[in-house]
Amino acid sequence: MNGPSAVLDSAGRETRKPAAVLLPARTRWQPSAEFLLTLALIVDAVVIFAALRLGFWVRFESGLIPFFADVKSIPAFFDYFNVLAMGTVFLLATFGYLHLYSRRCLMRYLQTVRVIFRGVIFWLFAYLAVSVILKFDPPISRLFMVFSFAFLLGAMLAWRIILFKIIHWEALAINLRQRVLFVGWGKEAEQLEMEIRNDRRHPYEIIGCVPSPQGRLHRQPPSSIPVLGDYQNLVTLLERRCADIVILADLYANMGEIIGLVNLCEMEFAQFKVIPSYFQILASGLRLETISGVPVLGVSELPLDRFSNRVVKRAIDLIGATVGLFLSIPLMAIFGAMVYRESPGPIFYSQKRTGRNGRTFWMYKIRSMRLNADENGAQWTQENDQRRLRVGAFIRKWSIDEVPQFFNVLKGDMSLVGPRPEQIELISRFKHEIPHYHARHSCLPGMTGWAQAHGWRGNTSLKERIRYDIWYVENWNVGLDFRIMLLTLLRQKNAY
C-alpha cells in the first residue's frame, strides 16, 4: 500500500498529513437491513390481520353494536376470512408503494407515521370502492371498516414505535446505517456531515474521506473526519467493504477520473453519488430528464409549481382566512381602540411589499408604532424599539398586528403560510448581498412561515431566515403548513 501523501489546500499549501487508516470490515453477524425489513413486513401482516379480526369481533361477535332489523344473517368469521386476507394484502401493497419498507423509513419514526396515516386512509376508501365494484359476498360492513380503520391506526403506530425503539439500540442501528466515504472535501460535504452528525437517526455514518485523484482536499476536514490515506487507498477500502456509498465532493476532477471512480464503485458494489455543487439552491427539485435520449440534470418543478397543490393550498387559505377574519374582528376593534387612545391617528396602516414572482402589493397591519415611524427609512423592528407604542409591544408579541392580513389572503396577495414579505427598500439591498435571496419569492408570501416559527424574525440573521424559507419552498406539503401555524401559536421567540 502506498504511503500517505501531503494534503494541499486550494492554494497549494500543505495542511495535514492523512492518516493511513483502513477500517475493518464488519465480520460478526448482525441482523441486516434486509432481515429487519422482512421481519417488519411479516409482523405488519400479523398486526394488520389481527386489527381486522378485532374489527370483525367488535362489529359482529361482541354484541356491542346492534343490528338493523333488515339484516338477515350475521356473517361467520369463515365467511369474512377472505375479506380480511385480501384487506391485509391490499394494505401491505399500499405500504410498499409508499416506501414504508425502506431503510430510510425504518430509521425515522415520523416519516413512518406519515406513511401509515396515508396508507390506512387510502386503504379505507379504496378497499370500500373495490368491494362495491367486485360485489364481495358477503358485502363488507361499513361499520366493520370504520372500526378496523381505528384499530389499524392504533395497532400499526404502537407496533412501529416498539420496532423503532428496538432498532435504535446501537448494536442494531450501526448495521442499518450506510457507511459513507467522501472523495475530496468541500463546503457541501461539510454541510452534509453536520446534518448527519446532529441527527443520530440518520441512516448514514461517515467513516472518513480520501483526497481527490489530484491528491487535494479543497477544504480542511474537521478532526472528526479521518483522512483515510491516499486516493489509491480507495481501492483497498472498497475491496474490504468498508464503505457502502462513495460521494464525490470535488468537481475539479476531470471526466476520465470521474468515469474511473464510477467504474471502481460498480466493480466493488458501492453506490456512487456526486454532490451537484453547481446547484446551490432548490436542490430537492433536481431531476434527471432526457431530451431526445440525452440525459439532462436540472431543477424540475417544486411542490407548489403543481397546479393541484396550489389549488389545495388556496382552498385552505380561503377557508382559514374567512374564519380567521371573522374571529379577529373583536380583536381588531379592541386593540384598534387601544392604539388610537395611546396615539391618535390611523388605526391601520398599509405598506408596499414584494410577493410572488416579484409582484408588489399593499400589506395591511394594525399600527403598533408611533406615527411617522419610518421617516428615517425602512428598517427592522428591534428589541425595546423606541418607535414602538406601549400596546404595540403586546400586539407584536402575539402577532395581533398581523390579523388584518387575512384581507390580503382573501385577495390572493398572500397565503396563511409562506416566506414573510419584505419591504421593497430592503429587498433592493438584500438581493445583492444575500445569495439566492429571490428564491423565496417563488411562492406566495405568508402571514407566518417556517423561519418565523423557529424564531428567525425581527433583527436576526437574514441568511438563516433565507435558508429556512428555501427549505419550506422545497419541502412544502399540507401537513407542514398546519404544523407551522401551530408552532406560531406556541412560540413567540424574537417577536418584538
C-alpha positions as CSV (number, residue, x, y, z in Angstrom):
1,M,0.0,0.0,0.0
2,N,1.3,3.4,-0.9
3,G,2.3,5.7,2.0
4,P,0.2,8.8,2.8
5,S,0.9,12.0,0.9
6,A,0.6,15.6,1.9
7,V,-2.8,17.2,1.7
8,L,-2.9,20.5,0.0
9,D,-5.5,23.2,0.2
10,S,-6.7,25.1,-2.9
11,A,-3.8,27.4,-2.8
12,G,-1.3,24.5,-2.8
13,R,-0.3,24.8,0.9
14,E,0.3,21.7,2.9
15,T,-2.3,21.4,5.7
16,R,-2.4,17.9,7.2
17,K,-0.9,14.5,6.7
18,P,-3.6,12.0,6.0
19,A,-3.8,9.1,8.4
20,A,-3.2,5.8,6.6
21,V,-6.2,4.1,8.4
22,L,-8.1,1.2,7.0
23,L,-11.3,0.5,8.8
24,P,-12.0,-3.2,9.5
25,A,-14.8,-4.7,7.6
26,R,-17.8,-6.0,9.6
27,T,-17.3,-9.7,10.2
28,R,-19.5,-10.6,13.2
29,W,-23.0,-11.4,12.0
30,Q,-25.6,-8.8,12.8
31,P,-29.2,-8.5,11.6
32,S,-29.0,-6.9,8.2
33,A,-31.3,-4.2,6.9
34,E,-33.0,-6.8,4.6
35,F,-33.6,-9.1,7.6
36,L,-35.2,-6.3,9.7
37,L,-37.3,-5.1,6.8
38,T,-38.5,-8.6,6.1
39,L,-39.3,-9.0,9.8
40,A,-41.2,-5.7,9.8
41,L,-43.2,-6.9,6.8
42,I,-44.1,-10.2,8.4
43,V,-45.1,-8.6,11.7
44,D,-47.0,-5.8,9.9
45,A,-49.1,-8.6,8.2
46,V,-49.8,-10.2,11.5
47,V,-50.7,-6.8,13.1
48,I,-53.0,-5.8,10.2
49,F,-54.8,-9.1,10.2
50,A,-55.2,-9.0,14.0
51,A,-56.6,-5.5,13.8
52,L,-59.1,-6.5,11.1
53,R,-60.1,-9.6,13.1
54,L,-60.7,-7.3,16.1
55,G,-62.8,-5.1,13.9
56,F,-64.9,-8.1,12.9
57,W,-65.3,-9.2,16.5
58,V,-66.5,-5.7,17.7
59,R,-69.0,-5.4,14.8
60,F,-70.4,-8.9,14.6
61,E,-69.5,-11.0,17.7
62,S,-69.2,-8.7,20.7
63,G,-72.8,-7.8,20.9
64,L,-71.8,-4.1,21.5
65,I,-73.3,-3.0,18.2
66,P,-77.0,-3.7,17.5
67,F,-78.0,-5.0,14.1
68,F,-80.7,-3.4,12.0
69,A,-84.0,-5.2,11.5
70,D,-83.3,-5.9,7.8
71,V,-80.1,-7.8,8.5
72,K,-81.0,-11.4,7.6
73,S,-78.0,-13.1,9.0
74,I,-74.8,-12.3,10.9
75,P,-71.8,-13.4,8.8
76,A,-69.5,-16.0,10.3
77,F,-65.8,-15.4,10.7
78,F,-65.1,-18.0,8.0
79,D,-67.3,-16.1,5.5
80,Y,-65.2,-13.0,6.2
81,F,-61.8,-14.7,6.2
82,N,-61.2,-13.9,2.5
83,V,-62.2,-10.3,3.1
84,L,-59.7,-10.0,5.9
85,A,-56.9,-11.7,4.0
86,M,-57.4,-9.5,0.9
87,G,-57.6,-6.4,3.1
88,T,-54.3,-7.4,4.7
89,V,-52.6,-7.9,1.3
90,F,-54.1,-4.7,-0.1
91,L,-52.8,-2.6,2.8
92,L,-49.3,-4.2,2.7
93,A,-49.2,-3.4,-1.0
94,T,-50.2,0.2,-0.3
95,F,-47.5,0.5,2.3
96,G,-45.0,-0.9,-0.1
97,Y,-46.0,1.6,-2.8
98,L,-45.5,4.4,-0.2
99,H,-41.9,3.1,0.6
100,L,-42.7,2.0,4.1
101,Y,-40.3,-0.9,3.6
102,S,-37.1,1.1,3.0
103,R,-34.1,1.6,5.2
104,R,-34.7,5.3,5.4
105,C,-38.2,4.9,6.7
106,L,-37.2,2.2,9.1
107,M,-34.8,4.7,10.9
108,R,-37.3,7.6,11.0
109,Y,-40.4,7.2,13.1
110,L,-42.2,10.5,12.0
111,Q,-41.8,9.5,8.3
112,T,-43.2,6.1,9.2
113,V,-46.2,7.7,10.9
114,R,-46.9,9.8,7.8
115,V,-46.8,6.7,5.6
116,I,-49.1,4.8,7.9
117,F,-51.7,7.5,8.0
118,R,-51.6,8.0,4.3
119,G,-51.7,4.2,3.7
120,V,-54.6,3.4,6.0
121,I,-56.7,6.4,4.8
122,F,-56.2,5.4,1.2
123,W,-56.9,1.7,2.1
124,L,-60.2,2.6,3.8
125,F,-61.7,4.4,0.7
126,A,-60.0,2.3,-2.0
127,Y,-60.9,-1.0,-0.4
128,L,-64.6,0.0,0.0
129,A,-64.7,1.1,-3.6
130,V,-63.1,-2.2,-4.7
131,S,-65.6,-4.2,-2.7
132,V,-68.5,-2.4,-4.3
133,I,-67.1,-2.8,-7.8
134,L,-66.3,-6.5,-7.3
135,K,-69.5,-7.1,-5.3
136,F,-68.0,-9.1,-2.4
137,D,-70.2,-11.8,-0.9
138,P,-71.0,-11.2,1.9
139,P,-70.9,-7.4,1.4
140,I,-68.4,-5.5,3.6
141,S,-70.0,-3.8,6.6
142,R,-69.2,-0.1,6.7
143,L,-69.1,-0.2,10.5
144,F,-66.6,-3.0,10.3
145,M,-64.4,-0.9,8.1
146,V,-64.7,2.1,10.4
147,F,-63.7,0.0,13.5
148,S,-60.9,-1.7,11.5
149,F,-59.6,1.7,10.4
150,A,-59.3,2.9,14.0
151,F,-57.7,-0.4,15.2
152,L,-55.3,-0.5,12.2
153,L,-54.0,3.0,13.0
154,G,-53.6,2.3,16.7
155,A,-52.0,-1.1,16.3
156,M,-49.6,-0.1,13.5
157,L,-48.4,3.0,15.3
158,A,-47.9,1.2,18.6
159,W,-46.0,-1.7,16.9
160,R,-43.9,0.5,14.8
161,I,-42.8,2.7,17.8
162,I,-41.7,-0.6,19.5
163,L,-39.7,-1.5,16.4
164,F,-38.3,2.0,16.2
165,K,-37.0,1.7,19.8
166,I,-35.5,-1.7,19.2
167,I,-33.6,-0.9,16.0
168,H,-32.1,2.2,17.6
169,W,-30.2,0.0,20.0
170,E,-26.7,0.8,18.8
171,A,-25.9,-2.9,18.2
172,L,-28.6,-2.9,15.5
173,A,-28.5,0.7,14.4
174,I,-24.8,0.6,13.4
175,N,-25.6,-2.1,10.9
176,L,-28.6,-0.2,9.5
177,R,-26.6,2.9,8.8
178,Q,-25.0,3.0,5.4
179,R,-21.3,3.9,5.6
180,V,-20.3,6.9,3.6
181,L,-16.9,7.7,2.2
182,F,-16.1,11.1,0.6
183,V,-13.7,11.6,-2.2
184,G,-12.5,15.2,-1.7
185,W,-13.9,17.6,0.8
186,G,-15.7,20.9,0.4
187,K,-18.4,23.2,1.8
188,E,-21.2,20.9,0.7
189,A,-19.6,17.9,2.2
190,E,-19.2,19.8,5.5
191,Q,-22.8,20.7,5.5
192,L,-23.9,17.1,4.9
193,E,-21.5,15.9,7.7
194,M,-23.1,18.4,10.1
195,E,-26.6,17.2,9.3
196,I,-25.7,13.6,9.8
197,R,-23.7,14.3,13.0
198,N,-26.6,16.3,14.5
199,D,-29.2,13.6,13.8
200,R,-28.2,10.2,15.0
201,R,-31.4,8.9,13.4
202,H,-29.9,9.5,10.0
203,P,-29.5,6.2,8.1
204,Y,-25.9,7.1,7.3
205,E,-22.5,7.0,9.0
206,I,-19.5,8.9,7.7
207,I,-16.3,6.9,8.0
208,G,-13.9,9.4,6.5
209,C,-12.6,10.8,3.3
210,V,-9.7,10.4,0.8
211,P,-8.2,13.2,-1.3
212,S,-9.3,13.7,-4.8
213,P,-7.5,12.0,-7.7
214,Q,-5.2,15.0,-7.8
215,G,-4.3,14.5,-4.2
216,R,-6.0,17.6,-2.9
217,L,-8.7,18.4,-0.3
218,H,-10.0,21.9,-1.2
219,R,-11.3,22.4,2.3
220,Q,-9.8,21.1,5.6
221,P,-12.0,18.3,7.1
222,P,-12.9,18.6,10.8
223,S,-11.0,16.5,13.2
224,S,-13.9,14.1,13.5
225,I,-13.5,13.1,9.8
226,P,-10.3,11.0,9.4
227,V,-8.4,11.2,6.1
228,L,-8.0,7.5,5.1
229,G,-4.7,7.6,3.3
230,D,-4.2,8.5,-0.4
231,Y,-6.7,8.3,-3.2
232,Q,-5.0,5.0,-4.1
233,N,-6.2,3.6,-0.8
234,L,-9.8,3.8,-2.0
235,V,-9.4,0.5,-3.9
236,T,-8.4,-1.3,-0.7
237,L,-11.2,0.3,1.3
238,L,-13.9,-0.7,-1.2
239,E,-12.4,-4.2,-1.6
240,R,-12.8,-4.7,2.2
241,R,-16.4,-3.5,2.1
242,C,-15.6,-0.6,4.4
243,A,-17.9,1.8,2.6
244,D,-21.4,1.4,1.1
245,I,-21.6,4.8,-0.5
246,V,-18.9,6.9,-2.2
247,I,-19.7,10.6,-2.6
248,L,-17.6,12.7,-4.9
249,A,-17.3,16.1,-3.3
250,D,-14.6,17.5,-5.6
251,L,-15.9,18.6,-9.1
252,Y,-12.4,19.7,-10.1
253,A,-11.8,16.0,-11.1
254,N,-11.7,15.6,-14.9
255,M,-14.1,13.4,-16.8
256,G,-11.7,10.5,-17.1
257,E,-11.1,10.4,-13.3
258,I,-14.8,10.6,-12.6
259,I,-15.5,7.7,-15.0
260,G,-12.7,5.7,-13.4
261,L,-14.3,6.3,-10.0
262,V,-17.7,5.3,-11.2
263,N,-16.3,2.0,-12.7
264,L,-14.4,1.3,-9.4
265,C,-17.6,1.7,-7.3
266,E,-19.5,-0.5,-9.8
267,M,-16.9,-3.3,-9.5
268,E,-16.8,-3.2,-5.7
269,F,-20.6,-3.0,-5.2
270,A,-20.6,0.5,-3.7
271,Q,-23.1,3.2,-4.6
272,F,-21.6,6.2,-6.4
273,K,-23.1,9.7,-5.8
274,V,-21.9,13.2,-6.5
275,I,-22.7,16.5,-4.8
276,P,-24.1,18.8,-7.6
277,S,-22.2,21.9,-6.5
278,Y,-23.4,23.9,-9.5
279,F,-26.9,23.9,-7.8
280,Q,-26.6,25.8,-4.6
281,I,-30.4,26.1,-4.0
282,L,-33.6,24.2,-4.7
283,A,-31.5,21.0,-4.8
284,S,-34.5,18.9,-3.8
285,G,-36.1,19.9,-7.2
286,L,-33.2,18.4,-9.1
287,R,-34.3,15.8,-11.6
288,L,-32.6,13.8,-14.3
289,E,-34.6,14.1,-17.5
290,T,-33.9,13.1,-21.1
291,I,-34.3,15.3,-24.1
292,S,-34.2,13.2,-27.3
293,G,-32.5,10.4,-25.3
294,V,-29.8,12.8,-23.9
295,P,-29.7,12.9,-20.1
296,V,-30.0,16.4,-18.6
297,L,-29.8,17.4,-14.9
298,G,-31.7,20.4,-13.8
299,V,-34.2,21.9,-11.4
300,S,-37.6,20.5,-12.1
301,E,-40.9,21.5,-10.6
302,L,-41.2,22.2,-6.9
303,P,-44.2,21.2,-4.9
304,L,-46.1,24.5,-5.3
305,D,-45.4,24.5,-9.0
306,R,-48.0,21.8,-9.3
307,F,-51.5,23.2,-10.1
308,S,-53.2,20.6,-7.8
309,N,-51.1,21.6,-4.8
310,R,-51.8,25.3,-5.4
311,V,-55.5,24.6,-5.6
312,V,-55.4,22.7,-2.2
313,K,-53.3,25.5,-0.6
314,R,-55.6,28.2,-1.9
315,A,-58.7,26.4,-0.6
316,I,-57.1,26.1,2.8
317,D,-56.2,29.8,2.6
318,L,-59.8,30.9,1.7
319,I,-61.3,28.8,4.5
320,G,-58.7,29.8,7.1
321,A,-58.8,33.5,6.2
322,T,-62.6,33.6,6.3
323,V,-62.7,32.0,9.7
324,G,-59.7,34.0,11.0
325,L,-61.2,37.3,9.8
326,F,-64.5,36.6,11.5
327,L,-62.8,35.6,14.8
328,S,-60.4,38.6,14.7
329,I,-62.9,41.4,14.2
330,P,-63.4,41.8,18.0
331,L,-59.5,41.8,18.4
332,M,-59.2,44.5,15.8
333,A,-61.9,46.6,17.5
334,I,-60.4,46.3,21.0
335,F,-56.7,46.8,20.1
336,G,-57.5,49.4,17.5
337,A,-59.2,51.5,20.2
338,M,-56.2,51.0,22.5
339,V,-53.8,52.1,19.7
340,Y,-55.9,55.2,19.0
341,R,-56.1,56.1,22.6
342,E,-52.3,56.0,23.0
343,S,-51.5,57.5,19.6
344,P,-54.5,59.3,17.9
345,G,-54.4,58.7,14.2
346,P,-55.0,55.9,11.7
347,I,-55.5,52.5,13.4
348,F,-54.4,50.6,10.4
349,Y,-51.6,51.2,8.0
350,S,-50.5,49.7,4.7
351,Q,-47.0,49.1,3.4
352,K,-45.8,48.1,0.0
353,R,-44.3,44.6,0.0
354,T,-43.0,42.2,-2.6
355,G,-44.9,39.0,-3.3
356,R,-44.7,36.0,-5.6
357,N,-42.5,36.4,-8.6
358,G,-41.6,40.0,-7.5
359,R,-45.2,41.4,-7.8
360,T,-45.8,44.2,-5.3
361,F,-48.9,44.6,-3.2
362,W,-50.1,46.6,-0.2
363,M,-49.9,44.7,3.1
364,Y,-52.2,45.7,6.0
365,K,-51.4,45.8,9.7
366,I,-52.7,47.2,12.9
367,R,-50.4,50.1,13.7
368,S,-48.0,49.2,16.6
369,M,-45.6,52.2,16.1
370,R,-45.9,55.9,16.6
371,L,-46.9,58.0,13.6
372,N,-44.2,58.6,11.0
373,A,-42.1,55.7,12.5
374,D,-40.4,55.1,9.1
375,E,-39.5,58.7,8.4
376,N,-35.8,57.7,8.6
377,G,-36.2,54.9,6.1
378,A,-37.2,51.2,6.1
379,Q,-35.7,49.2,9.0
380,W,-36.5,46.1,11.1
381,T,-38.0,46.4,14.5
382,Q,-35.5,45.8,17.3
383,E,-35.9,44.7,20.9
384,N,-37.0,47.7,23.0
385,D,-37.6,49.7,19.8
386,Q,-38.2,53.4,20.8
387,R,-40.7,53.8,17.9
388,R,-43.0,51.2,19.3
389,L,-46.2,52.0,21.3
390,R,-46.8,50.5,24.7
391,V,-49.7,48.5,23.5
392,G,-47.6,47.7,20.4
393,A,-45.2,45.6,22.4
394,F,-48.1,43.3,23.4
395,I,-49.8,43.0,20.0
396,R,-46.5,42.4,18.2
397,K,-45.5,39.6,20.7
398,W,-48.8,37.8,20.0
399,S,-48.9,38.8,16.3
400,I,-52.2,40.6,16.7
401,D,-50.9,43.4,14.5
402,E,-50.9,40.8,11.6
403,V,-54.6,39.9,11.7
404,P,-55.7,42.4,9.0
405,Q,-53.6,40.4,6.6
406,F,-56.4,37.9,6.4
407,F,-57.7,40.5,3.9
408,N,-54.5,40.1,1.9
409,V,-55.0,36.3,2.0
410,L,-58.6,36.6,0.7
411,K,-57.4,38.9,-2.1
412,G,-54.8,36.4,-3.2
413,D,-51.8,38.6,-2.4
414,M,-50.7,36.3,0.5
415,S,-51.1,32.9,1.9
416,L,-51.6,31.8,5.5
417,V,-48.2,30.2,5.5
418,G,-45.1,31.2,3.4
419,P,-42.0,33.3,3.5
420,R,-42.7,36.6,5.1
421,P,-42.8,39.5,2.6
422,E,-40.1,42.2,3.0
423,Q,-40.2,45.9,2.3
424,I,-39.2,46.9,-1.2
425,E,-36.5,49.2,0.0
426,L,-34.8,46.3,2.0
427,I,-35.2,43.9,-0.9
428,S,-33.3,46.2,-3.3
429,R,-30.3,45.8,-1.0
430,F,-30.7,42.2,0.1
431,K,-30.8,40.7,-3.4
432,H,-27.2,42.0,-4.0
433,E,-25.9,41.0,-0.5
434,I,-27.6,37.6,0.2
435,P,-27.1,34.8,-2.3
436,H,-30.3,33.2,-3.6
437,Y,-32.5,35.8,-1.9
438,H,-35.1,35.9,-4.6
439,A,-35.7,32.1,-4.5
440,R,-38.1,32.7,-1.6
441,H,-40.3,34.7,-4.0
442,S,-41.2,31.6,-6.0
443,C,-44.4,31.2,-3.9
444,L,-46.9,33.5,-2.2
445,P,-45.7,35.2,1.0
446,G,-47.3,34.2,4.2
447,M,-48.8,35.6,7.4
448,T,-46.3,33.3,9.1
449,G,-43.6,31.0,7.9
450,W,-41.1,28.2,8.7
451,A,-38.4,30.8,9.6
452,Q,-40.7,32.7,11.9
453,A,-41.9,29.6,13.7
454,H,-38.2,28.9,14.6
455,G,-37.6,32.4,15.9
456,W,-35.9,33.9,12.8
457,R,-37.8,37.1,12.7
458,G,-37.1,40.8,13.5
459,N,-33.4,41.8,13.8
460,T,-32.0,38.2,13.4
461,S,-29.7,36.5,10.9
462,L,-31.1,37.1,7.4
463,K,-29.0,34.2,6.0
464,E,-30.6,31.8,8.4
465,R,-34.1,33.2,7.6
466,I,-33.5,32.7,3.9
467,R,-32.2,29.1,4.5
468,Y,-35.4,28.3,6.3
469,D,-37.6,29.9,3.7
470,I,-35.9,28.0,0.9
471,W,-36.3,24.7,2.8
472,Y,-40.0,25.5,3.0
473,V,-40.3,26.2,-0.7
474,E,-38.6,22.9,-1.5
475,N,-40.5,20.7,1.1
476,W,-44.0,22.2,1.1
477,N,-46.9,19.9,2.0
478,V,-50.3,20.5,3.7
479,G,-49.2,18.9,6.9
480,L,-46.2,21.3,7.1
481,D,-48.5,24.3,6.8
482,F,-50.6,23.2,9.7
483,R,-47.5,22.4,11.7
484,I,-46.2,25.9,11.1
485,M,-49.5,27.5,12.1
486,L,-49.5,25.5,15.4
487,L,-45.8,26.4,16.1
488,T,-46.7,30.1,15.5
489,L,-49.3,30.0,18.2
490,L,-47.0,28.2,20.7
491,R,-43.8,30.2,20.1
492,Q,-43.1,33.9,20.3
493,K,-39.3,34.0,20.1
494,N,-37.9,37.3,18.9
495,A,-41.5,38.7,18.4
496,Y,-40.9,42.3,19.2
